[in-house]
Amino acid sequence: MRITSANAFESSVSNLQRRQQALSEAQQQLTGGKRVLKPSDDPAAAAAAERALASAQRMDAAQRALGASRNAMLMSESALGDAGDLLQQARELVIGAGNGGYSDAERKTLAEALRGVRNDLLAVANRGDGAGRYLFGGQGADSPPLVDAPGGVVYSGGAGQAQAALGEASPLSIDGRAAWLQAPDPANPGGTVSVFDTLDQTITELLTTGRSSAQVAQTVSAGITGIDAVEQNLGAWRARAGEALNRMDGIGQRLSQGKLDAERQRSEAEDLDMLQAISDFQSRQSGYDAALKTYSIVQRMSLFDYVR
C-alpha cells in the first residue's frame, strides 16, 4: 500500500483538527458548566431538560397566581374582621337607643352615628385588592359591586367567586351578595336578610318621632337580631377565607417541591460532572499535545529533506 507525503500530511492535519475541536468542546463545557450546550450534544438529554424547564416555568406561573389568591384572601379576611368590629359598634348603638329615658333627639343622634357605621360597612364591602379587582366582586366587577340605590343596596358583581388559574381551588374574591345581602334570617326560616336593609330599617325607625317605648323596644330587638344574624354570616365567610389561606399553604409547599423536582431533573439532564469533565479535558489536552508532536515529526519525513 503506497502512502504519499501529501496523504500523511492531510491525515495528520485532519486528526489535529478533530482533537482541537474535541478540546474546544471540553473547554466550553467547563466554562459553561453544562454538559449539553446545544440539542445536538445529546438530543435525549436536551429534550428532558426542556421538559423540566417548561415544568419549572409552569410552577412559577402557578406560584404567582397563588400569591395573588393568598393576597386577596388575606385582605378579605382583614376586611371581614373590620366589618365584625363595625357591627359590634352598630349593636352597641342600637342597644343604647333602647334606653327608655332617651328623647327623640337623643335617639336621632344615635341613629346618625349608626348611619355613619352603615356607610363605613359599605366602604368595606367595596374594598379593592390593589390589583384592579374588588374583594367582594364575585366572578368579576368593573365598578364597586355593592351599590347604594334608592330601594336599598344592590349587588352588581357576578355571583360566585373568581378563581386563580391553578389546578386547585384558590379564590381571588368572595361572593359579595352571599356575604353581605343574604345572611340566613332567624325570624324567617329559609329567608335571607341584608346587613344594609337591617341597618337602614333600624335607622329609619329610630329617626321617627313620637313612637312609644314598646315600638322603640321592638325596633331595638329586631335590629339586634338582624345584626347578630349578619355578623354570624360574615364570620362564617371569614372562616372560609381562613380555611382558604390554610389550604394555600399546602398548595404552595407542593408547588415549591414541584419546582425543586423540575430543577433537579433539568440539572441531571444537562449539568456537568466537574470532576469527570476536568479529567476529560486533561485527557484531550494530552492527546492534542501528542498529536502536535507527531505532526511535527511527520513534517520532517519528506523525501526532499533527505535529498537536500
N, C-alpha and C positions, 0 to 999 in steps of 0.2 A: 504494500500500500504506500503510495507516494504522497508525502505531505509537503506542500510548498511553504516557503517562508511567509508568504502573504497569508496563507491559511492559518499558520501558527499565530501570527500577529493578530488576525481578526478574532480567532478563538480566545486569545488572551484578553483582548480589549472587551469582548462580549462578557467574559467571566468577570472582569473588573467592574463593568457597568452593573451587572446583576448584584454583585456583592456590595457595591456602593449604594445601589437602590435599597437593598435589604438593610444596610447600616443606617441609611437616612430614615427609613420607616421605623426602625427601632428607636432612633433618636426622637422622632416626632411623637411616638407613643410615650416615651419617658417624659418629654417636656409637657405633653398634653395630659398625662395621667390617665389616658384612655387606651384600652386595647382595640376598640372599634372606633376609628375616626371617620369612616365612611362606610356605607352599606356593603360595598364590595369586599371590605376586610373580612366580614363574617355576616352573610345575609340573614341567617337564622338569629344570631345574637342581636343584630341591628333591629330586626322586626320585634323581638322580645323587648328590647329597650324602648322602642317606640310605643308599644302597647303599655308598658309600665309608665311611660311619661304621660300618655293620654289619661291613664287611670289616676295618676297624681294630680293632673290638672282638673279632672272631674271632682276629686276630693277637695281641691282648693275652692272651686266654684260652690260646692255644697257647703263648705265651711263659711264662705261669705254669706250665703243665703241663710245659714243657721244663725250667723251673727246678727243679721237683720231681724230675724224672728225673735231671737233672745232679747235684743234691744227693745223691740215692740212690746214683748210680754213684760219686761221689767218696767217699762213706762206705764203699761196698762195696769199692772199690779199697784204701782205707786198712785196712779190716778184713782183707782177704786178705793185705795186707802184714804186718799184725800176726801173722796165722796163720803166714806163712812164717817170721817170726822165732821164734815158739814152736816150730815144727817143727825148726828148727835147734838150739834148746835141747834138744828131745827126742832128736834124733840124737846130740848130744854126750853126753847122759846114757846112752843105750843103748851107745854105743861105750865109755864109761867102765866100764859094767857088765861088759864083756868082759875086763877085766883079770883074768888068771889068778890073781893073788895076792890077790884080794879074797875076804873071807869072806862067808858068807850074810848076816850082819848088815850088812856094808858094801853088799852088793847090795840089801838091803832099804831102806837109806837112799836109794839111787839110785832104787829103784822108787817110793818115796813122793814123791820130787821129780818123777819122771815123771808120777805121778798128779796132782800139782798142775798141771803143764803141760797135761795132758789136760783137766782141769776148766777151765783158762783158755781152751783151744781151744773148749770147748763154750759158754762165755760169749760168745766172739767170734762163734761160729756163730749165736747167738741175739740178736745185737745189733740194736737198733731204729734207725729213721731219724729219730726225734724227731717224727714225724707220725702215730704210731699203727700204722705198718707195720714189718715185720721185713725186714731187708736180704736174708735168705736164705729168705723166706717163700714164694717161688714165686708162684703165682697168688693167694695170699692165705692168711693165718693169723691167727686171733683170739688165739692164745697162742703161746709160743715154739715154733718149728717143729721143733726137734730136741730130743726128749725122752729123758731118761736112764731107760730101762726095765730091768727085771731081765735080759732077754735081750740087752741092749745098746742103743745109741742108735737110736731110730727116728724117722722123719720124719712129721710131722703136717700139713705145709703142702700146698698144691696144686702138683702137678707143673707145670713150665714157669716162665715169667716174666710178671709183671704189666707191662702197657704203659701209658704215658701216653696221654691222649686226643689223639693227633696223627695226621696222615696218614702220618708216617714212624715207623719203629721207634725207640722211646725207652723203654727198660726202667725200671721202678720197683723191681725186685727181681731176685734171682738164684735159680735153682733150687737150693735147698739140698741136695736129695737127690743131684743130679748132682755138685755141688761137693764135698760132704763125705763122702758114703756110696758113691759109685760111681766111684771112680778106677779106670782100667784096671789090671788085675792082671798084672804082668810074669811072674809064676810060673804063671799060668793064662790063656793067651790066650783072649780073649772073655769072661773073667770080670771081676768088679769087687772092689775092696777098700775098706773103710771106714776112715777115719782113726781112729775111736774103737775099732773092733774090733781094729785093728792095735796100738794102744797098750794096750788092755785085755789082749790076749793076752800082750803083752810084759811088762806089769806082773805079771800072774798068774804067769808062768813065773819071773820074777826073784824073786818072793816065796816060791817053792817051795824048800824047803831040801833039802840032801843031793843036789843034782844034780851030775853030773860036768862037767868042763871042756868036754868035747865037746858036751854038752847045752846048756850056757850059750852056747857059741860058736854053736850052731845058732839059739838064741833071738836072739842079737845080730844074726846075719846076716839072719834073717827080719824082725826088727824094722826094721833099716836099709833093707832092700829095700822094705818096706811104706811106711815113712816117705818114702823117696825118690819112690815112685810117687804117694803122696798129695800131696806137695809139688809135684810136676810138674803134677798135675791142678789144684791150687789156683792155681798160676802161670798155667796156661792160662786159667782163669776171670778172673784178674786182668788178663791181656792183653785179654780180651774187654771187661772194664769200661773199660779204657783206650781201646780202639777205639770203644766207645760214646760216650765223652766226646769223642773227636775228631770223630765223626760229628755230635754235638750242636752242636759249634761251628759247623759248616757249616749245620745247621738253624737255629740262632739267627741267623746272618747273613742267611739267606733270609727269616726271619720279620721281622727288623728292616727289611729292604729292602721287604718287602711292606707293612709298616705305613707306611713313608715314602711309598710309592706311593699308598696309600689316602688318607693325609692330604693329599698333593698334589692328588689328584683331587677331594677334598672342597673344598679351598681354591679350586681352579679353578672349581668349580660355584657356590660361594656367597660367596666373599670379594669384597671391594670393591676396585676400582681407585681408590685415594685421589685421584690427580690428576684423573681423569675425574669422580669424584664431587664434588670441590670445584668444578670448573668447572660441573657441572650445578647444584649448589646456588647458586652465584653467579648463573647464568643465570635460575634460577627465582625467586631473590630479586629480581632486577632486573625480571622480569616481574610479580611480585606488587606491587612498588612502583609500576610503571606503571599497573597495574590500579587501585590505590588512588587514584592521582591522577586517572585517568579517571573513576572513580566520583564523586569529589568535584566534578568539572566537571559531570557529568550531574545531580547533585543540584541544581545552581544553574540548570538549564534548564527548570524547571517554569513553566507558564503563570501560576501565581499570583504568582511572583516578578515578572513583568512587569506584572501588574495592579496590584500594590502600587506 
